[in-house]
Amino acid sequence: MHYSRVFGKLDLTLFASALSLGFALTRELTFQVPVWICMTPPFEGRKYIGGYYRTKPGVIPSLTERGWQASFELGAGHAVFVGVDASVAEHVTAAARGDWRALDDIVPDLQRVPVGTWPSEFAWLSDGTVAAPLTSFLPAGVIVL
């Protein structure tokens, strides 16, 4: 049930429905989802699927060849990335296709508290979910779930 709510927030509603109602999706039904790489230690290099919410109207940071570029306008909107660890997503989608034992194989190192410090605006849970400023992540392609 927990991951059905997470997948619902990520607009992966068919997976969310299968998980919450207990039916299996066909393996032929696939979705391409964006992958993002975290740039904030101690999560640096970890891959997530997800997207971002704009917090209020205004100019949000834009990704350029030189990295994220913020607007000079004060009080402008900003964006919050919301996602789940890509390896967790693969296990959860296997469960949504009927392989419920895949949930038992979710990586145990997600349960460990990361070593090091990170900004207070970076929120993470041991279930593999994160919410942080968009500028902590870079787009890295897509995966098929």
Phi and psi in radians as a Rosetta constraint file:
Dihedral C 1 N 2 CA 2 C 2 CIRCULARHARMONIC -1.027 0.35
Dihedral N 2 CA 2 C 2 N 3 CIRCULARHARMONIC -0.900 0.35
Dihedral C 2 N 3 CA 3 C 3 CIRCULARHARMONIC -1.215 0.35
Dihedral N 3 CA 3 C 3 N 4 CIRCULARHARMONIC -0.395 0.35
Dihedral C 3 N 4 CA 4 C 4 CIRCULARHARMONIC -1.120 0.35
Dihedral N 4 CA 4 C 4 N 5 CIRCULARHARMONIC -0.677 0.35
Dihedral C 4 N 5 CA 5 C 5 CIRCULARHARMONIC -1.192 0.35
Dihedral N 5 CA 5 C 5 N 6 CIRCULARHARMONIC -0.685 0.35
Dihedral C 5 N 6 CA 6 C 6 CIRCULARHARMONIC -1.089 0.35
Dihedral N 6 CA 6 C 6 N 7 CIRCULARHARMONIC -0.833 0.35
Dihedral C 6 N 7 CA 7 C 7 CIRCULARHARMONIC -1.170 0.35
Dihedral N 7 CA 7 C 7 N 8 CIRCULARHARMONIC -0.531 0.35
Dihedral C 7 N 8 CA 8 C 8 CIRCULARHARMONIC -1.094 0.35
Dihedral N 8 CA 8 C 8 N 9 CIRCULARHARMONIC -0.741 0.35
Dihedral C 8 N 9 CA 9 C 9 CIRCULARHARMONIC -1.154 0.35
Dihedral N 9 CA 9 C 9 N 10 CIRCULARHARMONIC -0.454 0.35
Dihedral C 9 N 10 CA 10 C 10 CIRCULARHARMONIC -1.549 0.35
Dihedral N 10 CA 10 C 10 N 11 CIRCULARHARMONIC 0.173 0.35
Dihedral C 10 N 11 CA 11 C 11 CIRCULARHARMONIC 1.086 0.35
Dihedral N 11 CA 11 C 11 N 12 CIRCULARHARMONIC 0.478 0.35
Dihedral C 11 N 12 CA 12 C 12 CIRCULARHARMONIC -1.793 0.35
Dihedral N 12 CA 12 C 12 N 13 CIRCULARHARMONIC 1.145 0.35
Dihedral C 12 N 13 CA 13 C 13 CIRCULARHARMONIC -1.174 0.35
Dihedral N 13 CA 13 C 13 N 14 CIRCULARHARMONIC -0.553 0.35
Dihedral C 13 N 14 CA 14 C 14 CIRCULARHARMONIC -1.164 0.35
Dihedral N 14 CA 14 C 14 N 15 CIRCULARHARMONIC -0.728 0.35
Dihedral C 14 N 15 CA 15 C 15 CIRCULARHARMONIC -1.101 0.35
Dihedral N 15 CA 15 C 15 N 16 CIRCULARHARMONIC -0.748 0.35
Dihedral C 15 N 16 CA 16 C 16 CIRCULARHARMONIC -1.041 0.35
Dihedral N 16 CA 16 C 16 N 17 CIRCULARHARMONIC -0.773 0.35
Dihedral C 16 N 17 CA 17 C 17 CIRCULARHARMONIC -1.134 0.35
Dihedral N 17 CA 17 C 17 N 18 CIRCULARHARMONIC -0.772 0.35
Dihedral C 17 N 18 CA 18 C 18 CIRCULARHARMONIC -1.060 0.35
Dihedral N 18 CA 18 C 18 N 19 CIRCULARHARMONIC -0.713 0.35
Dihedral C 18 N 19 CA 19 C 19 CIRCULARHARMONIC -1.210 0.35
Dihedral N 19 CA 19 C 19 N 20 CIRCULARHARMONIC -0.740 0.35
Dihedral C 19 N 20 CA 20 C 20 CIRCULARHARMONIC -1.327 0.35
Dihedral N 20 CA 20 C 20 N 21 CIRCULARHARMONIC -0.541 0.35
Dihedral C 20 N 21 CA 21 C 21 CIRCULARHARMONIC -1.715 0.35
Dihedral N 21 CA 21 C 21 N 22 CIRCULARHARMONIC -0.197 0.35
Dihedral C 21 N 22 CA 22 C 22 CIRCULARHARMONIC 1.424 0.35
Dihedral N 22 CA 22 C 22 N 23 CIRCULARHARMONIC 0.376 0.35
Dihedral C 22 N 23 CA 23 C 23 CIRCULARHARMONIC -1.809 0.35
Dihedral N 23 CA 23 C 23 N 24 CIRCULARHARMONIC 2.803 0.35
Dihedral C 23 N 24 CA 24 C 24 CIRCULARHARMONIC -1.773 0.35
Dihedral N 24 CA 24 C 24 N 25 CIRCULARHARMONIC 2.280 0.35
Dihedral C 24 N 25 CA 25 C 25 CIRCULARHARMONIC -1.360 0.35
Dihedral N 25 CA 25 C 25 N 26 CIRCULARHARMONIC 2.623 0.35
Dihedral C 25 N 26 CA 26 C 26 CIRCULARHARMONIC -1.213 0.35
Dihedral N 26 CA 26 C 26 N 27 CIRCULARHARMONIC 2.575 0.35
Dihedral C 26 N 27 CA 27 C 27 CIRCULARHARMONIC -1.208 0.35
Dihedral N 27 CA 27 C 27 N 28 CIRCULARHARMONIC -0.379 0.35
Dihedral C 27 N 28 CA 28 C 28 CIRCULARHARMONIC -1.284 0.35
Dihedral N 28 CA 28 C 28 N 29 CIRCULARHARMONIC -0.342 0.35
Dihedral C 28 N 29 CA 29 C 29 CIRCULARHARMONIC -1.463 0.35
Dihedral N 29 CA 29 C 29 N 30 CIRCULARHARMONIC 1.941 0.35
Dihedral C 29 N 30 CA 30 C 30 CIRCULARHARMONIC -2.218 0.35
Dihedral N 30 CA 30 C 30 N 31 CIRCULARHARMONIC 2.795 0.35
Dihedral C 30 N 31 CA 31 C 31 CIRCULARHARMONIC -2.347 0.35
Dihedral N 31 CA 31 C 31 N 32 CIRCULARHARMONIC 2.407 0.35
Dihedral C 31 N 32 CA 32 C 32 CIRCULARHARMONIC -1.579 0.35
Dihedral N 32 CA 32 C 32 N 33 CIRCULARHARMONIC 2.184 0.35
Dihedral C 32 N 33 CA 33 C 33 CIRCULARHARMONIC -2.181 0.35
Dihedral N 33 CA 33 C 33 N 34 CIRCULARHARMONIC 2.580 0.35
Dihedral C 33 N 34 CA 34 C 34 CIRCULARHARMONIC -1.235 0.35
Dihedral N 34 CA 34 C 34 N 35 CIRCULARHARMONIC 2.499 0.35
Dihedral C 34 N 35 CA 35 C 35 CIRCULARHARMONIC -1.939 0.35
Dihedral N 35 CA 35 C 35 N 36 CIRCULARHARMONIC 2.413 0.35
Dihedral C 35 N 36 CA 36 C 36 CIRCULARHARMONIC -2.189 0.35
Dihedral N 36 CA 36 C 36 N 37 CIRCULARHARMONIC 2.527 0.35
Dihedral C 36 N 37 CA 37 C 37 CIRCULARHARMONIC -1.864 0.35
Dihedral N 37 CA 37 C 37 N 38 CIRCULARHARMONIC 2.296 0.35
Dihedral C 37 N 38 CA 38 C 38 CIRCULARHARMONIC -1.326 0.35
Dihedral N 38 CA 38 C 38 N 39 CIRCULARHARMONIC 2.412 0.35
Dihedral C 38 N 39 CA 39 C 39 CIRCULARHARMONIC -1.939 0.35
Dihedral N 39 CA 39 C 39 N 40 CIRCULARHARMONIC 0.083 0.35
Dihedral C 39 N 40 CA 40 C 40 CIRCULARHARMONIC -1.825 0.35
Dihedral N 40 CA 40 C 40 N 41 CIRCULARHARMONIC 2.098 0.35
Dihedral C 40 N 41 CA 41 C 41 CIRCULARHARMONIC -1.108 0.35
Dihedral N 41 CA 41 C 41 N 42 CIRCULARHARMONIC 2.583 0.35
Dihedral C 41 N 42 CA 42 C 42 CIRCULARHARMONIC -1.591 0.35
Dihedral N 42 CA 42 C 42 N 43 CIRCULARHARMONIC 0.261 0.35
Dihedral C 42 N 43 CA 43 C 43 CIRCULARHARMONIC -1.662 0.35
Dihedral N 43 CA 43 C 43 N 44 CIRCULARHARMONIC 0.053 0.35
Dihedral C 43 N 44 CA 44 C 44 CIRCULARHARMONIC -0.924 0.35
Dihedral N 44 CA 44 C 44 N 45 CIRCULARHARMONIC 2.270 0.35
Dihedral C 44 N 45 CA 45 C 45 CIRCULARHARMONIC 1.570 0.35
Dihedral N 45 CA 45 C 45 N 46 CIRCULARHARMONIC -0.209 0.35
Dihedral C 45 N 46 CA 46 C 46 CIRCULARHARMONIC -1.328 0.35
Dihedral N 46 CA 46 C 46 N 47 CIRCULARHARMONIC 2.429 0.35
Dihedral C 46 N 47 CA 47 C 47 CIRCULARHARMONIC -1.680 0.35
Dihedral N 47 CA 47 C 47 N 48 CIRCULARHARMONIC 2.437 0.35
Dihedral C 47 N 48 CA 48 C 48 CIRCULARHARMONIC -2.313 0.35
Dihedral N 48 CA 48 C 48 N 49 CIRCULARHARMONIC 2.649 0.35
Dihedral C 48 N 49 CA 49 C 49 CIRCULARHARMONIC -1.808 0.35
Dihedral N 49 CA 49 C 49 N 50 CIRCULARHARMONIC 2.623 0.35
Dihedral C 49 N 50 CA 50 C 50 CIRCULARHARMONIC 2.739 0.35
Dihedral N 50 CA 50 C 50 N 51 CIRCULARHARMONIC -2.740 0.35
Dihedral C 50 N 51 CA 51 C 51 CIRCULARHARMONIC -2.895 0.35
Dihedral N 51 CA 51 C 51 N 52 CIRCULARHARMONIC -2.878 0.35
Dihedral C 51 N 52 CA 52 C 52 CIRCULARHARMONIC -2.352 0.35
Dihedral N 52 CA 52 C 52 N 53 CIRCULARHARMONIC 2.691 0.35
Dihedral C 52 N 53 CA 53 C 53 CIRCULARHARMONIC -1.908 0.35
Dihedral N 53 CA 53 C 53 N 54 CIRCULARHARMONIC 2.399 0.35
Dihedral C 53 N 54 CA 54 C 54 CIRCULARHARMONIC -1.464 0.35
Dihedral N 54 CA 54 C 54 N 55 CIRCULARHARMONIC 2.259 0.35
Dihedral C 54 N 55 CA 55 C 55 CIRCULARHARMONIC -1.341 0.35
Dihedral N 55 CA 55 C 55 N 56 CIRCULARHARMONIC -0.550 0.35
Dihedral C 55 N 56 CA 56 C 56 CIRCULARHARMONIC -2.825 0.35
Dihedral N 56 CA 56 C 56 N 57 CIRCULARHARMONIC 2.877 0.35
Dihedral C 56 N 57 CA 57 C 57 CIRCULARHARMONIC -1.014 0.35
Dihedral N 57 CA 57 C 57 N 58 CIRCULARHARMONIC 2.587 0.35
Dihedral C 57 N 58 CA 58 C 58 CIRCULARHARMONIC 2.472 0.35
Dihedral N 58 CA 58 C 58 N 59 CIRCULARHARMONIC -3.074 0.35
Dihedral C 58 N 59 CA 59 C 59 CIRCULARHARMONIC -1.528 0.35
Dihedral N 59 CA 59 C 59 N 60 CIRCULARHARMONIC 2.161 0.35
Dihedral C 59 N 60 CA 60 C 60 CIRCULARHARMONIC -1.682 0.35
Dihedral N 60 CA 60 C 60 N 61 CIRCULARHARMONIC 2.875 0.35
Dihedral C 60 N 61 CA 61 C 61 CIRCULARHARMONIC -0.988 0.35
Dihedral N 61 CA 61 C 61 N 62 CIRCULARHARMONIC 2.565 0.35
Dihedral C 61 N 62 CA 62 C 62 CIRCULARHARMONIC -2.082 0.35
Dihedral N 62 CA 62 C 62 N 63 CIRCULARHARMONIC 2.532 0.35
Dihedral C 62 N 63 CA 63 C 63 CIRCULARHARMONIC -1.519 0.35
Dihedral N 63 CA 63 C 63 N 64 CIRCULARHARMONIC 2.142 0.35
Dihedral C 63 N 64 CA 64 C 64 CIRCULARHARMONIC -2.122 0.35
Dihedral N 64 CA 64 C 64 N 65 CIRCULARHARMONIC -3.136 0.35
Dihedral C 64 N 65 CA 65 C 65 CIRCULARHARMONIC -1.071 0.35
Dihedral N 65 CA 65 C 65 N 66 CIRCULARHARMONIC -0.432 0.35
Dihedral C 65 N 66 CA 66 C 66 CIRCULARHARMONIC -1.682 0.35
Dihedral N 66 CA 66 C 66 N 67 CIRCULARHARMONIC 0.169 0.35
Dihedral C 66 N 67 CA 67 C 67 CIRCULARHARMONIC 1.837 0.35
Dihedral N 67 CA 67 C 67 N 68 CIRCULARHARMONIC -2.867 0.35
Dihedral C 67 N 68 CA 68 C 68 CIRCULARHARMONIC -1.258 0.35
Dihedral N 68 CA 68 C 68 N 69 CIRCULARHARMONIC 2.320 0.35
Dihedral C 68 N 69 CA 69 C 69 CIRCULARHARMONIC -2.071 0.35
Dihedral N 69 CA 69 C 69 N 70 CIRCULARHARMONIC 2.129 0.35
Dihedral C 69 N 70 CA 70 C 70 CIRCULARHARMONIC -1.627 0.35
Dihedral N 70 CA 70 C 70 N 71 CIRCULARHARMONIC 2.745 0.35
Dihedral C 70 N 71 CA 71 C 71 CIRCULARHARMONIC -1.265 0.35
Dihedral N 71 CA 71 C 71 N 72 CIRCULARHARMONIC 2.646 0.35
Dihedral C 71 N 72 CA 72 C 72 CIRCULARHARMONIC -1.409 0.35
Dihedral N 72 CA 72 C 72 N 73 CIRCULARHARMONIC -0.184 0.35
Dihedral C 72 N 73 CA 73 C 73 CIRCULARHARMONIC -1.254 0.35
Dihedral N 73 CA 73 C 73 N 74 CIRCULARHARMONIC 2.159 0.35
Dihedral C 73 N 74 CA 74 C 74 CIRCULARHARMONIC -1.355 0.35
Dihedral N 74 CA 74 C 74 N 75 CIRCULARHARMONIC 2.546 0.35
Dihedral C 74 N 75 CA 75 C 75 CIRCULARHARMONIC 1.369 0.35
Dihedral N 75 CA 75 C 75 N 76 CIRCULARHARMONIC 0.138 0.35
Dihedral C 75 N 76 CA 76 C 76 CIRCULARHARMONIC -1.236 0.35
Dihedral N 76 CA 76 C 76 N 77 CIRCULARHARMONIC 2.851 0.35
Dihedral C 76 N 77 CA 77 C 77 CIRCULARHARMONIC -1.143 0.35
Dihedral N 77 CA 77 C 77 N 78 CIRCULARHARMONIC 2.804 0.35
Dihedral C 77 N 78 CA 78 C 78 CIRCULARHARMONIC -2.373 0.35
Dihedral N 78 CA 78 C 78 N 79 CIRCULARHARMONIC 3.013 0.35
Dihedral C 78 N 79 CA 79 C 79 CIRCULARHARMONIC -2.133 0.35
Dihedral N 79 CA 79 C 79 N 80 CIRCULARHARMONIC 2.481 0.35
Dihedral C 79 N 80 CA 80 C 80 CIRCULARHARMONIC -2.000 0.35
Dihedral N 80 CA 80 C 80 N 81 CIRCULARHARMONIC 2.140 0.35
Dihedral C 80 N 81 CA 81 C 81 CIRCULARHARMONIC -1.402 0.35
Dihedral N 81 CA 81 C 81 N 82 CIRCULARHARMONIC 2.391 0.35
Dihedral C 81 N 82 CA 82 C 82 CIRCULARHARMONIC -2.261 0.35
Dihedral N 82 CA 82 C 82 N 83 CIRCULARHARMONIC 2.212 0.35
Dihedral C 82 N 83 CA 83 C 83 CIRCULARHARMONIC -2.789 0.35
Dihedral N 83 CA 83 C 83 N 84 CIRCULARHARMONIC -3.134 0.35
Dihedral C 83 N 84 CA 84 C 84 CIRCULARHARMONIC -2.377 0.35
Dihedral N 84 CA 84 C 84 N 85 CIRCULARHARMONIC 2.526 0.35
Dihedral C 84 N 85 CA 85 C 85 CIRCULARHARMONIC -0.889 0.35
Dihedral N 85 CA 85 C 85 N 86 CIRCULARHARMONIC 2.324 0.35
Dihedral C 85 N 86 CA 86 C 86 CIRCULARHARMONIC -1.058 0.35
Dihedral N 86 CA 86 C 86 N 87 CIRCULARHARMONIC -0.648 0.35
Dihedral C 86 N 87 CA 87 C 87 CIRCULARHARMONIC -1.197 0.35
Dihedral N 87 CA 87 C 87 N 88 CIRCULARHARMONIC -0.622 0.35
Dihedral C 87 N 88 CA 88 C 88 CIRCULARHARMONIC -1.120 0.35
Dihedral N 88 CA 88 C 88 N 89 CIRCULARHARMONIC -0.757 0.35
Dihedral C 88 N 89 CA 89 C 89 CIRCULARHARMONIC -1.030 0.35
Dihedral N 89 CA 89 C 89 N 90 CIRCULARHARMONIC -0.675 0.35
Dihedral C 89 N 90 CA 90 C 90 CIRCULARHARMONIC -1.139 0.35
Dihedral N 90 CA 90 C 90 N 91 CIRCULARHARMONIC -0.695 0.35
Dihedral C 90 N 91 CA 91 C 91 CIRCULARHARMONIC -1.173 0.35
Dihedral N 91 CA 91 C 91 N 92 CIRCULARHARMONIC -0.737 0.35
Dihedral C 91 N 92 CA 92 C 92 CIRCULARHARMONIC -1.161 0.35
Dihedral N 92 CA 92 C 92 N 93 CIRCULARHARMONIC -0.701 0.35
Dihedral C 92 N 93 CA 93 C 93 CIRCULARHARMONIC -1.216 0.35
Dihedral N 93 CA 93 C 93 N 94 CIRCULARHARMONIC -0.524 0.35
Dihedral C 93 N 94 CA 94 C 94 CIRCULARHARMONIC -1.106 0.35
Dihedral N 94 CA 94 C 94 N 95 CIRCULARHARMONIC -0.695 0.35
Dihedral C 94 N 95 CA 95 C 95 CIRCULARHARMONIC -1.124 0.35
Dihedral N 95 CA 95 C 95 N 96 CIRCULARHARMONIC -0.691 0.35
Dihedral C 95 N 96 CA 96 C 96 CIRCULARHARMONIC -1.151 0.35
Dihedral N 96 CA 96 C 96 N 97 CIRCULARHARMONIC -0.321 0.35
Dihedral C 96 N 97 CA 97 C 97 CIRCULARHARMONIC -1.674 0.35
Dihedral N 97 CA 97 C 97 N 98 CIRCULARHARMONIC 0.177 0.35
Dihedral C 97 N 98 CA 98 C 98 CIRCULARHARMONIC 1.869 0.35
Dihedral N 98 CA 98 C 98 N 99 CIRCULARHARMONIC -0.156 0.35
Dihedral C 98 N 99 CA 99 C 99 CIRCULARHARMONIC -1.597 0.35
Dihedral N 99 CA 99 C 99 N 100 CIRCULARHARMONIC 1.301 0.35
Dihedral C 99 N 100 CA 100 C 100 CIRCULARHARMONIC -1.112 0.35
Dihedral N 100 CA 100 C 100 N 101 CIRCULARHARMONIC -0.405 0.35
Dihedral C 100 N 101 CA 101 C 101 CIRCULARHARMONIC -1.191 0.35
Dihedral N 101 CA 101 C 101 N 102 CIRCULARHARMONIC -0.330 0.35
Dihedral C 101 N 102 CA 102 C 102 CIRCULARHARMONIC -1.037 0.35
Dihedral N 102 CA 102 C 102 N 103 CIRCULARHARMONIC -0.465 0.35
Dihedral C 102 N 103 CA 103 C 103 CIRCULARHARMONIC -1.165 0.35
Dihedral N 103 CA 103 C 103 N 104 CIRCULARHARMONIC -0.462 0.35
Dihedral C 103 N 104 CA 104 C 104 CIRCULARHARMONIC -1.241 0.35
Dihedral N 104 CA 104 C 104 N 105 CIRCULARHARMONIC -0.340 0.35
Dihedral C 104 N 105 CA 105 C 105 CIRCULARHARMONIC -1.699 0.35
Dihedral N 105 CA 105 C 105 N 106 CIRCULARHARMONIC 0.164 0.35
Dihedral C 105 N 106 CA 106 C 106 CIRCULARHARMONIC -1.065 0.35
Dihedral N 106 CA 106 C 106 N 107 CIRCULARHARMONIC 2.318 0.35
Dihedral C 106 N 107 CA 107 C 107 CIRCULARHARMONIC -0.900 0.35
Dihedral N 107 CA 107 C 107 N 108 CIRCULARHARMONIC 2.148 0.35
Dihedral C 107 N 108 CA 108 C 108 CIRCULARHARMONIC -1.181 0.35
Dihedral N 108 CA 108 C 108 N 109 CIRCULARHARMONIC -0.368 0.35
Dihedral C 108 N 109 CA 109 C 109 CIRCULARHARMONIC -1.220 0.35
Dihedral N 109 CA 109 C 109 N 110 CIRCULARHARMONIC -0.204 0.35
Dihedral C 109 N 110 CA 110 C 110 CIRCULARHARMONIC -1.176 0.35
Dihedral N 110 CA 110 C 110 N 111 CIRCULARHARMONIC -0.383 0.35
Dihedral C 110 N 111 CA 111 C 111 CIRCULARHARMONIC -1.352 0.35
Dihedral N 111 CA 111 C 111 N 112 CIRCULARHARMONIC -0.346 0.35
Dihedral C 111 N 112 CA 112 C 112 CIRCULARHARMONIC -1.360 0.35
Dihedral N 112 CA 112 C 112 N 113 CIRCULARHARMONIC 2.520 0.35
Dihedral C 112 N 113 CA 113 C 113 CIRCULARHARMONIC -1.317 0.35
Dihedral N 113 CA 113 C 113 N 114 CIRCULARHARMONIC 2.227 0.35
Dihedral C 113 N 114 CA 114 C 114 CIRCULARHARMONIC -1.060 0.35
Dihedral N 114 CA 114 C 114 N 115 CIRCULARHARMONIC 2.563 0.35
Dihedral C 114 N 115 CA 115 C 115 CIRCULARHARMONIC -1.557 0.35
Dihedral N 115 CA 115 C 115 N 116 CIRCULARHARMONIC 2.297 0.35
Dihedral C 115 N 116 CA 116 C 116 CIRCULARHARMONIC 2.073 0.35
Dihedral N 116 CA 116 C 116 N 117 CIRCULARHARMONIC -2.982 0.35
Dihedral C 116 N 117 CA 117 C 117 CIRCULARHARMONIC -2.063 0.35
Dihedral N 117 CA 117 C 117 N 118 CIRCULARHARMONIC 2.777 0.35
Dihedral C 117 N 118 CA 118 C 118 CIRCULARHARMONIC -2.613 0.35
Dihedral N 118 CA 118 C 118 N 119 CIRCULARHARMONIC 2.813 0.35
Dihedral C 118 N 119 CA 119 C 119 CIRCULARHARMONIC -1.094 0.35
Dihedral N 119 CA 119 C 119 N 120 CIRCULARHARMONIC 2.598 0.35
Dihedral C 119 N 120 CA 120 C 120 CIRCULARHARMONIC -1.135 0.35
Dihedral N 120 CA 120 C 120 N 121 CIRCULARHARMONIC -0.371 0.35
Dihedral C 120 N 121 CA 121 C 121 CIRCULARHARMONIC -1.437 0.35
Dihedral N 121 CA 121 C 121 N 122 CIRCULARHARMONIC -0.027 0.35
Dihedral C 121 N 122 CA 122 C 122 CIRCULARHARMONIC -1.652 0.35
Dihedral N 122 CA 122 C 122 N 123 CIRCULARHARMONIC 1.892 0.35
Dihedral C 122 N 123 CA 123 C 123 CIRCULARHARMONIC -1.820 0.35
Dihedral N 123 CA 123 C 123 N 124 CIRCULARHARMONIC 2.300 0.35
Dihedral C 123 N 124 CA 124 C 124 CIRCULARHARMONIC -2.420 0.35
Dihedral N 124 CA 124 C 124 N 125 CIRCULARHARMONIC 2.671 0.35
Dihedral C 124 N 125 CA 125 C 125 CIRCULARHARMONIC -2.178 0.35
Dihedral N 125 CA 125 C 125 N 126 CIRCULARHARMONIC 2.737 0.35
Dihedral C 125 N 126 CA 126 C 126 CIRCULARHARMONIC -1.240 0.35
Dihedral N 126 CA 126 C 126 N 127 CIRCULARHARMONIC -0.049 0.35
Dihedral C 126 N 127 CA 127 C 127 CIRCULARHARMONIC -1.482 0.35
Dihedral N 127 CA 127 C 127 N 128 CIRCULARHARMONIC -0.025 0.35
Dihedral C 127 N 128 CA 128 C 128 CIRCULARHARMONIC 1.732 0.35
Dihedral N 128 CA 128 C 128 N 129 CIRCULARHARMONIC 0.027 0.35
Dihedral C 128 N 129 CA 129 C 129 CIRCULARHARMONIC -1.579 0.35
Dihedral N 129 CA 129 C 129 N 130 CIRCULARHARMONIC 2.626 0.35
Dihedral C 129 N 130 CA 130 C 130 CIRCULARHARMONIC -2.420 0.35
Dihedral N 130 CA 130 C 130 N 131 CIRCULARHARMONIC 2.693 0.35
Dihedral C 130 N 131 CA 131 C 131 CIRCULARHARMONIC -2.498 0.35
Dihedral N 131 CA 131 C 131 N 132 CIRCULARHARMONIC 2.133 0.35
Dihedral C 131 N 132 CA 132 C 132 CIRCULARHARMONIC -2.788 0.35
Dihedral N 132 CA 132 C 132 N 133 CIRCULARHARMONIC 2.936 0.35
Dihedral C 132 N 133 CA 133 C 133 CIRCULARHARMONIC -1.011 0.35
Dihedral N 133 CA 133 C 133 N 134 CIRCULARHARMONIC 2.457 0.35
Dihedral C 133 N 134 CA 134 C 134 CIRCULARHARMONIC -0.956 0.35
Dihedral N 134 CA 134 C 134 N 135 CIRCULARHARMONIC -0.576 0.35
Dihedral C 134 N 135 CA 135 C 135 CIRCULARHARMONIC -1.194 0.35
Dihedral N 135 CA 135 C 135 N 136 CIRCULARHARMONIC -0.088 0.35
Dihedral C 135 N 136 CA 136 C 136 CIRCULARHARMONIC -1.464 0.35
Dihedral N 136 CA 136 C 136 N 137 CIRCULARHARMONIC -0.059 0.35
Dihedral C 136 N 137 CA 137 C 137 CIRCULARHARMONIC -2.284 0.35
Dihedral N 137 CA 137 C 137 N 138 CIRCULARHARMONIC 2.643 0.35
Dihedral C 137 N 138 CA 138 C 138 CIRCULARHARMONIC -2.184 0.35
Dihedral N 138 CA 138 C 138 N 139 CIRCULARHARMONIC 2.403 0.35
Dihedral C 138 N 139 CA 139 C 139 CIRCULARHARMONIC -1.116 0.35
Dihedral N 139 CA 139 C 139 N 140 CIRCULARHARMONIC 2.449 0.35
Dihedral C 139 N 140 CA 140 C 140 CIRCULARHARMONIC -2.330 0.35
Dihedral N 140 CA 140 C 140 N 141 CIRCULARHARMONIC 0.357 0.35
Dihedral C 140 N 141 CA 141 C 141 CIRCULARHARMONIC 1.955 0.35
Dihedral N 141 CA 141 C 141 N 142 CIRCULARHARMONIC -2.682 0.35
Dihedral C 141 N 142 CA 142 C 142 CIRCULARHARMONIC -2.368 0.35
Dihedral N 142 CA 142 C 142 N 143 CIRCULARHARMONIC 2.755 0.35
Dihedral C 142 N 143 CA 143 C 143 CIRCULARHARMONIC -2.210 0.35
Dihedral N 143 CA 143 C 143 N 144 CIRCULARHARMONIC 2.792 0.35
Dihedral C 143 N 144 CA 144 C 144 CIRCULARHARMONIC -1.804 0.35
Dihedral N 144 CA 144 C 144 N 145 CIRCULARHARMONIC 2.144 0.35
